[in-house]
C-alpha cells in the first residue's frame, strides 16, 4: 500500500498536481516557477555541507530534543502494560490504555501541526515537551483518572513530535536548504529515539522493576530538552551562512 501510494501521489513537483507553495492560490504559475527556480539555485550553492551541519551545535540542540521526545513516547508506550499490571490493573485495562493513546495521537498530530503553523515549531514543540513532562508525572499515579489523563498527554507527544523535525528545519534553515539539513537532522533524532526500548528496560532493571523510575528519567530528559531549545538563537543559521561566505 505504501509503495502504491508513493508512486501515485508523491511527487517532487507539486505544481504538476496544481498545488502552490503553502497552498497560496493567489500566486500565478509563472510566480511559482520563478520561486522554484530561485530555490533550486539556492539549494545548489548551499553552504550547508554535511561536515558543517555535524559541527554546528544548533543542529544538535534541535535534533537531541526531538530524539528525546521520540525516546519518551516509544518507551512509555512499551512499558505501559507491565507498569499497569504491576500496579494491580488487569490486562484489558492496560491494553485499552495503549489503544487510547494511539487513537488520541492521530488527531493530536493534526492539531499540533495546526498550532505549529500558528505560533511556529519552536514554541509548539516547547508546549509538547511540557505536556510530556505532565504525562510522566501523572503516569506515576495509580488513580484511574490521572492515568487516563497521562495517556491522553502521551498521545499529544506521540502525535505532535512527528511534525517537528520537518518544520524546525524549514524554520531555521529555510525551504531551499531543507533536503540537505533534514537528511542529517532527522536521522540523528531517530537514532536517539530508537533506543526507547533499551533505555526503558535498562532504567527499569536498575530500579528493580520500579517503573516510576522510568517516568522520572523521562521527565528529567524532557526538562533537558526544554532547556536545549531555549538555548537556540533564531538567527543562528543566517549568521553561520554569513561566516561561511567570508571563508
SULVEN-V63280 format. One record per helix or strand. SS is the DSSP state (@ for helix, = for strand). FROM is the first residue (numbers start at 1). LEN is the number of residues. If there is no record, write none. Layout:
# SULVEN-V63280
ss | from | len
SS | FROM | LEN
SS | FROM | LEN
This chain:
# SULVEN-V63280
ss | from | len
@ | 2 | 8
@ | 14 | 4
@ | 21 | 3
@ | 29 | 16
@ | 50 | 5
@ | 57 | 30
@ | 91 | 29
@ | 121 | 19
@ | 144 | 30
@ | 175 | 19
@ | 196 | 11
@ | 211 | 20
@ | 236 | 11
